[in-house]
Amino acid sequence: MTDKKKELIKKIEKESSKGISVKGITGKPSTLVNKGKMKLLESYFFKSENIPVNIKIIDRGDYVPYYVVVIPGLAEGTKIVLNRLKGELVTNVELDVSDILDPKKAPLVKKKFTKRAIQLLEKHFPNLSPDTKLVLASYLIQNTLGLGDLEAPLNDDNNEEIVINSSTEPVWVFHKKYGWCKTNIRIASEEAIYDYASLIARKVGRQINVLNPLLDAHLPGGERVNSTLAPVSSHGNTITIRKFSTNPWTIPLLINMNCITPELAGLIWLSIQNELSLLISGGTASGKTSFLNAISAFIPPTHRIISIEDTRELTLPSFLQWVPMVTREPNPEGKGEVTMLDLMVNALRMRPDRIIVGEVRRQREAEVMFEAMHTGHSVYATLHADNAEETVSRLINPPVNIPKSMLDALSGIVVQYRHRRLGIRRTLEFAEITKKGDANVLYRWDVRTDKIKKVGVMDRIAKTLELYAGLSEKEIVDDIDEKARIIKWMAKNNYTKVDEVGHIVARYYISPDDVLSAMRKKKRWDFGTV
């Protein structure tokens, strides 16, 4: 063994017991915070694969918070040494290129790489503990098959977006609590950014190059990816990754976030229970799809659901009869495209009880959607618009251009709003659609008091429920109140996971007394009995 190799072994074994050296900060974050040079806003831990990750959100007196990734046991010197082993790892694993690019074979590929990575570490660094070898092996895998240093923020459930603007500035993340944050992660070069974009493109059968400098794709986990190459983006190559939420929003969670009131949530629940079609509108990043996901848990378990999206973002309760469908881009020869319209027309042949549409953008899509409503299907979809009145205007004017007479198939519009200055999301309005196709606003958010207030009298929805569900005005009020109390009970007991909410709602449909009894007695819900 050469002296140089002995020196490397000593270095990696020594640094495996230390912490990562944080770029952009002199000294350890905790030391600087203690000295008063920085303010620690929050610190939390999670695991990225087998790698323990500590996130520190720090106020450095800058315009935006600083998102610091700290990986105990993985210092910069260790990274350099491990990166030298990448070539040896790839050489020693016998796989075809097709195996690496096939999402279905991803677990098998990862298993083979992990086994070989641990063998390499045992060969070169026999004195490391098994736990440390597993951490280092996971790092090797992430940097060989994955997105390297981006994997840690990608596995943080608190992040909504991970953004690379160029190699000259740090990676940014959009944190659910703190908004846009600079990170201590930097990409070494424009070529490295291109390599990441090219890797993502190959996995979905796409290309990104000088002739095709724009990429819209998705990761195997469902994350949506957009990438641009210089000189189209003049500062450098970019990558924008929108996270796919493994723990989606639910109505009890939105109650705890003060996004919506239990009373309004109860009305929406009653509408969905009785198969009334709803449209969720709002601006960019206002939470339209997240809200659509949240209210989907109110769909009865006896119904068949077909969802149609450009990219998989919805996560419904696991026990529902749900068929998720996604569109497909054409291949480089321009063949094989499957559009949202294709899927909507096909969905009508699949005997759906409910149809969920990710986003309606074009006239033909809207026409098919409203035809589905008129033929007795309950449809829930999203649309870009800032309020209920504008939603109607967008529907009846180009490019959507639906005849106003068709709008009476839609029962209600929920408008989501993102207040950028305050960093909050709220349900701005809930409106029913009149027989003439106009919006009658029933609830509206008051920004001064941060409360949702009742501003109108329900008419069309009440008449529809009376006609088809046989509910009197008093019964409607009582039903909404009962559902509101159940939602408050779920929120208070922190039943915020999608399957937890789905199980309680499903039990309520089968035996309302079981849920009401548990609520009145303030009992913890036993999910094992459902």
Beta strands, then each sheet from edge to edge (+ up, - down):
strand 1: 39-48
strand 2: 51-59
strand 3: 66-70
strand 4: 159-164
strand 5: 172-175
strand 6: 179-183
strand 7: 214-218
strand 8: 224-228
strand 9: 238-242
strand 10: 278-282
strand 11: 304-309
strand 12: 321-326
strand 13: 354-357
strand 14: 378-384
strand 15: 412-419
strand 16: 424-433
strand 17: 439-446
strand 18: 451-454
sheet 1: 1+ 2- 3+ 6+ 5- 4+ 9- 8+ 7-
sheet 2: 12+ 11+ 13+ 14+ 10+ 15+ 16- 17+ 18-
end
